[in-house]
Amino acid sequence: MLWYLHLCADAGIIVVAYTDNAAGTMAETEDGGDHFTEVNLFPKVVVTQKWMIEPANALHFKANKLCYFANSCNFEVKHLPECVVKRPTFT
């Protein structure tokens, strides 16, 4: 997430909210241990303008290539992003 937010800031993309519901798949080894075989990230990002949606979604994949944690895993980390525009609130 930190790399992602940094890349968005550099690109002029204003992120007003970021949530993620990660899910992983594990496999059991013959000796009874287990390990992850993949992790899927489902980041939901809220931005301030419609033009930001496409580049905001694309930056998840660049952030994944730069991420220390993703690069330290021996399994694939996939990003399945969703980006929406914040709707104005009226009081």
Phi and psi restraints in degrees (value plus and minus 20) as a CYANA .aco file:
   2 LEU   PHI     -84.9   -44.9
   2 LEU   PSI     -63.9   -23.9
   3 TRP   PHI     -81.7   -41.7
   3 TRP   PSI     -61.6   -21.6
   4 TYR   PHI     -79.8   -39.8
   4 TYR   PSI     -69.6   -29.6
   5 LEU   PHI     -84.2   -44.2
   5 LEU   PSI     -56.3   -16.3
   6 HIS   PHI     -82.6   -42.6
   6 HIS   PSI     -66.9   -26.9
   7 LEU   PHI     -83.8   -43.8
   7 LEU   PSI     -59.1   -19.1
   8 CYS   PHI     -82.4   -42.4
   8 CYS   PSI     -64.8   -24.8
   9 ALA   PHI     -80.2   -40.2
   9 ALA   PSI     -63.5   -23.5
  10 ASP   PHI     -82.2   -42.2
  10 ASP   PSI     -51.8   -11.8
  11 ALA   PHI    -108.8   -68.8
  11 ALA   PSI     -20.3    19.7
  12 GLY   PHI      58.2    98.2
  12 GLY   PSI      -2.1    37.9
  13 ILE   PHI    -110.9   -70.9
  13 ILE   PSI     103.4   143.4
  14 ILE   PHI    -115.2   -75.2
  14 ILE   PSI      90.5   130.5
  15 VAL   PHI    -116.1   -76.1
  15 VAL   PSI     101.2   141.2
  16 VAL   PHI    -124.5   -84.5
  16 VAL   PSI     -33.0     7.0
  17 ALA   PHI    -177.5  -137.5
  17 ALA   PSI     127.6   167.6
  18 TYR   PHI    -167.6  -127.6
  18 TYR   PSI     101.0   141.0
  19 THR   PHI    -151.7  -111.7
  19 THR   PSI     138.0   178.0
  20 ASP   PHI    -169.1  -129.1
  20 ASP   PSI     120.4   160.4
  21 ASN   PHI    -142.0  -102.0
  21 ASN   PSI      71.9   111.9
  22 ALA   PHI     -96.1   -56.1
  22 ALA   PSI     129.0   169.0
  23 ALA   PHI    -158.9  -118.9
  23 ALA   PSI     118.6   158.6
  24 GLY   PHI    -147.0  -107.0
  24 GLY   PSI     135.9   175.9
  25 THR   PHI    -131.5   -91.5
  25 THR   PSI     111.6   151.6
  26 MET   PHI    -136.7   -96.7
  26 MET   PSI     133.4   173.4
  27 ALA   PHI    -147.4  -107.4
  27 ALA   PSI     121.4   161.4
  28 GLU   PHI    -108.2   -68.2
  28 GLU   PSI     118.1   158.1
  29 THR   PHI    -109.1   -69.1
  29 THR   PSI     147.3   187.3
  30 GLU   PHI     -80.7   -40.7
  30 GLU   PSI     -49.7    -9.7
  31 ASP   PHI    -108.1   -68.1
  31 ASP   PSI     -12.4    27.6
  32 GLY   PHI      75.3   115.3
  32 GLY   PSI     -26.5    13.5
  33 GLY   PHI     -98.7   -58.7
  33 GLY   PSI     159.0   199.0
  34 ASP   PHI    -169.7  -129.7
  34 ASP   PSI     147.5   187.5
  35 HIS   PHI    -178.1  -138.1
  35 HIS   PSI     138.0   178.0
  36 PHE   PHI     -94.0   -54.0
  36 PHE   PSI     121.3   161.3
  37 THR   PHI    -127.8   -87.8
  37 THR   PSI     -41.6    -1.6
  38 GLU   PHI    -185.5  -145.5
  38 GLU   PSI     137.4   177.4
  39 VAL   PHI    -153.4  -113.4
  39 VAL   PSI     114.1   154.1
  40 ASN   PHI    -132.2   -92.2
  40 ASN   PSI     109.1   149.1
  41 LEU   PHI    -123.9   -83.9
  41 LEU   PSI     118.0   158.0
  42 PHE   PHI    -141.4  -101.4
  42 PHE   PSI      44.7    84.7
  43 PRO   PHI     -89.3   -49.3
  43 PRO   PSI     114.4   154.4
  44 LYS   PHI    -133.7   -93.7
  44 LYS   PSI      98.8   138.8
  45 VAL   PHI    -135.8   -95.8
  45 VAL   PSI     117.2   157.2
  46 VAL   PHI    -133.0   -93.0
  46 VAL   PSI     106.1   146.1
  47 VAL   PHI    -138.6   -98.6
  47 VAL   PSI     154.9   194.9
  48 THR   PHI    -116.2   -76.2
  48 THR   PSI     -36.8     3.2
  49 GLN   PHI    -160.7  -120.7
  49 GLN   PSI     129.7   169.7
  50 LYS   PHI     -81.5   -41.5
  50 LYS   PSI     -57.2   -17.2
  51 TRP   PHI     -83.0   -43.0
  51 TRP   PSI     -38.6     1.4
  52 MET   PHI     -99.6   -59.6
  52 MET   PSI     -36.1     3.9
  53 ILE   PHI     -81.6   -41.6
  53 ILE   PSI     -73.9   -33.9
  54 GLU   PHI     -82.0   -42.0
  54 GLU   PSI     -70.8   -30.8
  55 PRO   PHI     -86.2   -46.2
  55 PRO   PSI     -51.3   -11.3
  56 ALA   PHI     -83.5   -43.5
  56 ALA   PSI     -62.1   -22.1
  57 ASN   PHI     -85.4   -45.4
  57 ASN   PSI     -61.2   -21.2
  58 ALA   PHI     -85.2   -45.2
  58 ALA   PSI     -52.7   -12.7
  59 LEU   PHI     -87.6   -47.6
  59 LEU   PSI     -38.0     2.0
  60 HIS   PHI     -80.2   -40.2
  60 HIS   PSI     -58.4   -18.4
  61 PHE   PHI     -94.9   -54.9
  61 PHE   PSI     -55.2   -15.2
  62 LYS   PHI     -87.7   -47.7
  62 LYS   PSI     -62.7   -22.7
  63 ALA   PHI     -81.2   -41.2
  63 ALA   PSI     -58.0   -18.0
  64 ASN   PHI     -81.5   -41.5
  64 ASN   PSI     -57.4   -17.4
  65 LYS   PHI     -89.8   -49.8
  65 LYS   PSI     -46.1    -6.1
  66 LEU   PHI    -115.4   -75.4
  66 LEU   PSI     -34.1     5.9
  67 CYS   PHI     -91.6   -51.6
  67 CYS   PSI     106.7   146.7
  68 TYR   PHI     -79.0   -39.0
  68 TYR   PSI     -66.2   -26.2
  69 PHE   PHI     -86.7   -46.7
  69 PHE   PSI     -67.1   -27.1
  70 ALA   PHI     -81.6   -41.6
  70 ALA   PSI     -56.9   -16.9
  71 ASN   PHI     -96.4   -56.4
  71 ASN   PSI     -31.6     8.4
  72 SER   PHI    -113.9   -73.9
  72 SER   PSI     -27.3    12.7
  73 CYS   PHI    -106.7   -66.7
  73 CYS   PSI     129.7   169.7
  74 ASN   PHI    -122.0   -82.0
  74 ASN   PSI       7.7    47.7
  75 PHE   PHI    -163.8  -123.8
  75 PHE   PSI     144.4   184.4
  76 GLU   PHI     -97.0   -57.0
  76 GLU   PSI     117.7   157.7
  77 VAL   PHI    -132.3   -92.3
  77 VAL   PSI      93.7   133.7
  78 LYS   PHI    -122.8   -82.8
  78 LYS   PSI     125.5   165.5
  79 HIS   PHI    -131.7   -91.7
  79 HIS   PSI     107.7   147.7
  80 LEU   PHI    -144.7  -104.7
  80 LEU   PSI      56.8    96.8
  81 PRO   PHI    -100.0   -60.0
  81 PRO   PSI     135.8   175.8
  82 GLU   PHI    -153.0  -113.0
  82 GLU   PSI     112.9   152.9
  83 CYS   PHI    -149.9  -109.9
  83 CYS   PSI     113.5   153.5
  84 VAL   PHI    -153.0  -113.0
  84 VAL   PSI     142.6   182.6
  85 VAL   PHI    -115.0   -75.0
  85 VAL   PSI     116.4   156.4
  86 LYS   PHI     -85.6   -45.6
  86 LYS   PSI     108.6   148.6
  87 ARG   PHI    -104.5   -64.5
  87 ARG   PSI     117.9   157.9
  88 PRO   PHI     -85.2   -45.2
  88 PRO   PSI     125.7   165.7
  89 THR   PHI    -126.2   -86.2
  89 THR   PSI     119.5   159.5
  90 PHE   PHI    -133.1   -93.1
  90 PHE   PSI     116.6   156.6
